[in-house]
């Protein structure tokens, strides 16, 4: 059973930084893609950032230039470093992991809340 456990969320002032972590219960190297999505109240879930097993990354428009995704397969963990946070970054942030194959396996964590407010 695959579990993804997020941590690192919290309350931060505008302009501040946070680092989110997502720990996988299995070898993270087994996932083709790992990433972060977020969902604000009343809005659809959106891509924040994702990283492939080869280290290629792509970012949602809101994250470009401010957030950095990385993965440490030795620790079975994917990170999201967030800087220059804005109130509109307030959302529940979800970790995602995908294995491609004859059947695509798509896993989600429970989410960690990020609130940006003064």
C-alpha positions as CSV (number, residue, x, y, z in Angstrom):
1,X,0.0,0.0,0.0
2,X,1.5,3.3,-1.1
3,X,1.2,6.2,1.3
4,X,2.4,9.8,0.7
5,X,2.7,11.9,3.8
6,X,3.1,15.6,3.5
7,X,4.6,17.9,6.1
8,X,5.9,21.5,6.4
9,X,2.8,23.5,5.9
10,X,1.7,26.3,8.2
11,X,1.1,30.0,8.6
12,X,3.6,32.3,7.0
13,X,3.7,36.1,6.4
14,X,3.6,37.4,2.8
15,X,7.1,37.4,1.4
16,X,8.1,34.4,3.6
17,X,9.3,30.9,2.8
18,X,8.3,27.4,3.5
19,X,9.6,24.0,2.5
20,X,7.1,21.2,2.1
21,X,8.1,17.6,2.2
22,X,6.4,14.4,1.0
23,X,7.6,11.1,2.3
24,X,6.7,8.0,0.3
25,X,6.1,4.7,2.1
26,X,7.8,2.9,-0.8
27,X,10.9,3.6,-2.9
28,X,10.3,7.0,-4.5
29,X,12.6,5.9,-7.4
30,X,9.7,3.6,-8.4
31,X,7.6,6.6,-9.4
32,X,8.0,8.1,-12.9
33,X,6.7,11.4,-11.7
34,X,6.3,13.1,-8.4
35,X,4.7,16.4,-7.8
36,X,2.8,19.0,-5.9
37,X,-0.7,20.2,-6.6
38,X,-2.8,22.7,-4.6
39,X,-6.4,23.5,-4.1
40,X,-7.8,26.7,-2.7
41,X,-11.4,27.0,-1.4
42,X,-13.8,27.2,-4.3
43,X,-11.2,26.5,-6.9
44,X,-10.0,23.5,-8.9
45,X,-6.9,21.6,-8.0
46,X,-4.0,22.9,-10.0
47,X,-0.4,21.8,-10.7
48,X,2.3,23.6,-8.7
49,X,5.3,21.6,-9.8
50,X,6.4,18.1,-10.8
51,X,9.6,16.2,-11.3
52,X,10.4,13.1,-13.3
53,X,12.6,10.2,-12.3
54,X,15.2,11.7,-14.6
55,X,15.1,15.1,-12.8
56,X,13.2,17.1,-15.4
57,X,10.8,19.6,-13.9
58,X,7.9,21.7,-14.9
59,X,6.0,24.3,-13.0
60,X,2.6,25.9,-13.0
61,X,2.5,29.5,-13.9
62,X,2.0,30.6,-10.4
63,X,5.1,28.8,-9.2
64,X,7.6,29.8,-11.8
65,X,10.5,31.8,-10.4
66,X,9.4,31.3,-6.8
67,X,9.1,27.6,-6.1
68,X,11.6,24.8,-6.6
69,X,10.8,21.1,-6.6
70,X,13.4,18.5,-5.9
71,X,13.5,14.8,-4.9
72,X,15.8,12.7,-2.8
73,X,15.3,9.1,-3.7
74,X,17.7,8.0,-0.9
75,X,15.1,9.5,1.5
76,X,12.0,8.6,-0.5
77,X,11.1,12.2,-0.3
78,X,10.1,15.0,-2.7
79,X,10.4,18.6,-1.6
80,X,8.8,21.9,-2.6
81,X,10.8,25.0,-1.6
82,X,8.5,28.0,-1.7
83,X,9.8,31.6,-1.5
84,X,8.2,35.0,-1.9
85,X,4.9,33.6,-0.7
86,X,1.7,35.6,-1.5
87,X,-1.7,35.4,0.1
88,X,-3.0,33.8,-3.1
89,X,-0.7,30.9,-2.5
90,X,-2.9,29.9,0.4
91,X,-4.3,26.5,-0.3
92,X,-4.2,22.8,0.6
93,X,-1.1,21.4,-1.0
94,X,-1.1,17.7,-2.1
95,X,1.7,15.4,-3.0
96,X,1.2,13.2,-6.0
97,X,3.1,10.2,-7.4
98,X,2.6,8.4,-10.7
99,X,3.8,5.1,-12.1
100,X,3.2,4.6,-15.8
101,X,2.6,1.2,-17.3
102,X,-0.1,-0.9,-18.8
103,X,-2.1,0.7,-16.0
104,X,-1.2,4.1,-14.6
105,X,-1.0,4.2,-10.8
106,X,-1.8,7.6,-9.4
107,X,-1.4,8.3,-5.7
108,X,-2.2,11.3,-3.5
109,X,-1.4,12.4,-0.1
110,X,-3.8,13.9,2.4
111,X,-2.6,17.4,2.0
112,X,-0.9,20.0,4.1
113,X,-2.3,23.5,4.6
114,X,-0.3,26.5,3.6
115,X,-1.7,29.9,4.8
116,X,-0.1,33.1,3.8
117,X,-1.4,36.0,5.8
118,X,-0.1,38.9,7.9
